[in-house]
């Protein structure tokens, strides 16, 4: 649990700093108030982790005021938060077939299972998230993760935004472009 008094002592916060990927366009005003780093059309922001358990996570945004209080730079926060994020929220990569099988467990017995009709379609799709599936799209920012995904797919790939919680990776070798 985060003690508000800890905000004044960076040494108490350091190991709790993590990243969160957000839309740059939709959060233009917020980004004026907090340290961040542009990433494609999104922004990496920094959060202080208060709680992570089976019930979910709770974080607080690092603002420019707090960063100034700590006397550190955005670059320093970035390095610390990235290292912590990989440790606290390790990336998880699942193939689409595994995800579909997990979803099938929730389909009541006897109901149409149309979801399983065309498994060939998703044979080279992966879902990238983190270990808890919350704000897992941030994992695309982790060092070497995208290279590991390319090795797993044995192909270049497209990143399809799914939600803030995960992204879908589609092998480029599977995409048929119009001629």
Secondary structure as UniProt FT lines:
FT   HELIX           4..8
FT   HELIX           10..13
FT   HELIX           14..16
FT   STRAND          17..23
FT   TURN            24..27
FT   HELIX           28..31
FT   STRAND          36..39
FT   TURN            40..41
FT   STRAND          42..53
FT   TURN            54..55
FT   STRAND          56..61
FT   HELIX           64..70
FT   HELIX           74..88
FT   STRAND          91..95
FT   HELIX           96..104
FT   TURN            105..106
FT   TURN            109..110
FT   HELIX           114..116
FT   TURN            117..118
FT   HELIX           119..122
FT   TURN            123..124
FT   STRAND          125..130
FT   TURN            131..132
FT   HELIX           136..141
FT   TURN            143..144
FT   HELIX           145..153
FT   STRAND          157..161
FT   STRAND          167..171
FT   HELIX           172..174
//
